[in-house]
């Protein structure tokens, strides 16, 4: 779809392919930064790649459009076109990349609620834009010069050899690009370890176990001692012990309800 829109915008398959080359260049940065931060590919990372491809293609459109404008003004030297166009559009391309990267920086560093969704998305966008911007500024002008001047027989042979080699590597070693597989038990262990709901239920069950010991809550015993002339001229001494308690059936009912609370926690 992106290539089709580029073709309609520029009316050229060649220039559409040139701009479309920014997509794999930006993907390199996104994958690299995900690997550096130890993050797996997820749905939020996929959304980040979609946003990244849009900005990367926009940078390519800005460069190619400027090259075409300079060429239509009468300049015929391809190298001069590339030098002038890159110099004019250097600041807009860099500002587009850095403004978007700084905007996503708080999401990439967040640790609060929703951080597990925000961090992969922001990491992909920041890494992809930083890498794609510099690669686009260097690789895209080189490809433009090669496309405009035409391919010599030497370049055609080298390109064909490279494409065949990449195709053979892709077909012969698909496992190198596949995701690593894990066993069912390992997946269950990971889910049990990282699932916040399961952790919360375990803490609730432990809390109910602690409360079981408090089901029979008997108040403290009171000891009282008195000494003096209370009722006569003689010295009186008085000791008393008091203990308050509830009716036994109350403790029985509490003790019966605690196992049900523990089962409900599980």
C-alpha angles and dihedrals in degrees: 000000000000092000091048091053091047090051091052091047097050101021090224131102090202095056091041089058091047093056092040089059087074089073098067089040091056092043089060091061094045094051092044094053092045089054093047092053093043095240123149124226109271141163092271090051089052090053088050091054090052091053090043094053091053094054093042092052089048090058090051091050091052092053098043092045090054091048090052092048093053091045092051090052089067105270111138103175107097094204092052090049091053094046094048095042094048091048093050096045098038095096096046091048093049093045091050091054099042097043091052092044094051090046091057094042096092090052091050091053098039121123100176133092112327094015092129088064099038100047099060092045094049093042092055094048096046096044094042094049095047093050097036094050095058093039090049092050091053107027100040095055090048091051090047091054092048093048094047096046094043130237120286120219089257092054092045092053093047092047093049091049092050093049093049091048092051091047092051092048090051094049098041100045109033090146090069090066097039125101117258113258124226132196124258092249091051090051091050091048091050092049092048091049099046103031108108093200092057091048090051092050091050091053090048091052091049089049091053090049090054091050092053090074089054095053090097100051107177115181120239120276117252120223119193130185128185130184131176146065099317108147103009145359090285123093110258125205121195131181125182137179122197131184125183120203141160129247110286094241089064092061090043092055092048092049091051093050096052097070088053091052091051091050090049090053090057 
